[in-house]
């Protein structure tokens, strides 16, 4: 299931063209179109397997509504997720690894190819995210100060907090 989830992340967030599908303006694709494209590219997945991946994903990466599916966030392709600004909790967290800390101290957290920087509401989730690439380092974000200073936050349907940039002044380790 993890391999299917990773591949779905690729095609629903970054490269739908890899299997010849197109996402609509909000990032949705018809489930039958997705499954047919997966089959045509040597990755046979049943509707039941797809539903299981969506239901059991530890990060709840995907939304499945009726006959359509999309990723909740993390896109590098142009989509409008219809996110609404929301007041964040006082503290948010970001998981990374040691080799990125110096750059983050200089530049802050930058979104890179994605639409937003991803933040967690709790330390455990940030550790899990940071731990995907090695020993995790958890950075604390003073979200209350950022919001007071005019930075905008959003929360995706799966609870991930999003913002455009976290300047270094709002970070601590």
C-alpha positions in Angstrom: 0.0 0.0 0.0 2.9 2.4 0.7 4.1 2.1 -2.8 0.7 2.9 -4.2 0.4 5.9 -1.9 3.8 7.2 -3.0 2.9 6.9 -6.6 -0.5 8.5 -6.1 1.4 11.4 -4.4 3.5 11.8 -7.5 0.7 11.8 -10.0 -1.9 13.7 -7.9 0.5 16.4 -6.6 3.4 16.8 -9.0 3.3 14.9 -12.4 -0.1 13.8 -13.5 1.3 13.6 -17.1 3.4 10.6 -16.1 0.3 8.5 -16.6 -1.5 10.7 -19.0 -4.1 12.2 -16.8 -5.1 15.9 -16.2 -6.2 17.3 -12.9 -9.1 19.8 -13.0 -8.6 23.4 -11.6 -9.1 22.1 -8.0 -6.8 19.1 -8.4 -9.5 16.5 -8.8 -9.5 13.6 -11.2 -12.2 11.0 -11.9 -11.4 7.7 -10.1 -12.2 5.6 -13.2 -9.9 7.7 -15.3 -7.1 7.4 -12.7 -7.5 3.6 -12.4 -7.6 3.2 -16.2 -4.4 5.3 -16.5 -2.7 3.4 -13.8 -3.5 0.1 -15.5 -2.4 1.4 -18.9 1.0 2.2 -17.3 1.5 -1.1 -15.6 0.2 -0.3 -12.1 -3.1 -2.1 -11.7 -5.0 -0.8 -8.7 -8.6 -1.8 -7.8 -11.1 0.7 -6.5 -11.0 -1.2 -3.2 -7.2 -0.9 -3.0 -7.5 2.8 -3.8 -10.1 3.3 -1.0 -7.9 1.4 1.4 -4.9 3.6 0.6 -7.0 6.7 1.2 -8.5 5.4 4.4 -5.3 4.1 5.9 -2.8 6.8 4.9 -1.1 7.9 8.1 -0.9 11.5 6.8 -4.4 11.4 5.2 -2.9 12.8 2.0 -5.9 12.2 -0.3 -9.6 13.2 -0.5 -12.0 10.7 -2.1 -15.4 12.2 -2.8 -17.8 10.1 -4.7 -16.2 9.3 -8.1 -13.3 11.8 -7.8 -10.0 11.9 -5.9 -7.3 14.5 -5.2 -4.4 15.2 -2.9 -5.2 17.5 0.1 -2.0 19.7 -0.3 1.6 19.6 -1.4 1.0 20.3 -5.0 3.7 21.6 -7.3 1.2 21.8 -10.2 -1.2 24.7 -10.5 -4.4 23.9 -8.6 -6.8 26.0 -6.5 -7.6 24.0 -3.3 -10.0 26.8 -2.2 -8.2 27.2 1.1 -9.5 29.9 3.5 -7.3 31.8 5.9 -7.5 30.6 9.4 -6.0 31.7 12.7 -3.3 29.3 13.7 -2.6 27.9 17.2 0.2 29.8 19.0 2.9 27.3 18.1 3.3 25.1 15.1 6.1 22.7 14.2 8.2 21.6 11.2 10.2 18.4 10.9 13.4 18.3 9.0 16.9 16.8 9.2 20.1 18.3 10.4 21.6 18.9 7.0 18.9 21.5 6.2 19.0 23.4 9.5 21.7 25.9 8.6 20.0 26.9 5.4 16.7 27.2 7.3 18.3 29.5 9.9 19.5 31.7 7.0 16.4 31.7 4.8 13.6 30.4 7.0 11.2 27.8 5.7 10.6 28.2 2.0 8.0 26.4 0.0 10.3 25.5 -2.9 8.3 23.9 -5.7 5.2 23.5 -3.6 2.4 26.0 -3.1 3.0 26.3 0.7 5.3 25.5 3.6 3.8 22.5 5.6 3.6 22.8 9.4 2.3 20.4 12.0 0.1 21.1 15.0 2.1 18.7 17.2 5.7 17.7 17.8 5.0 14.0 17.2 3.8 14.6 13.6 6.8 16.9 12.9 9.1 14.2 14.1 7.4 11.7 11.8 7.7 14.0 8.8 11.4 14.8 9.6 12.2 11.2 10.2 11.5 10.2 6.6 14.9 11.4 5.6 17.0 10.6 8.7 17.2 11.6 12.3 14.5 14.3 12.8 15.1 17.8 13.9 11.9 19.6 15.0 11.7 23.4 14.6 9.1 25.4 16.5 7.3 28.2 14.7 5.9 31.2 16.6 2.7 31.1 14.6 1.0 33.6 16.9 3.7 36.2 16.3 3.6 35.5 12.5 -0.2 36.0 12.4 0.1 39.2 14.4 2.7 40.4 11.9 0.3 39.7 9.0 1.4 36.3 7.8 -1.6 34.2 6.5 -2.2 30.6 7.5 -4.5 27.9 6.1 -5.4 24.5 7.3 -6.0 21.7 4.8 -8.7 19.2 5.2 -6.3 16.7 6.7 -5.1 19.1 9.4 -1.8 20.2 7.9 -1.1 23.9 8.5 0.1 25.9 5.4 1.8 29.3 4.9 3.8 30.9 2.2 7.1 31.3 4.1 8.4 31.2 7.7 11.1 33.8 8.2 14.0 32.8 10.4 12.9 35.2 13.2 9.9 33.1 14.0 11.8 29.8 14.3 13.4 28.1 17.3 14.8 24.6 17.7 
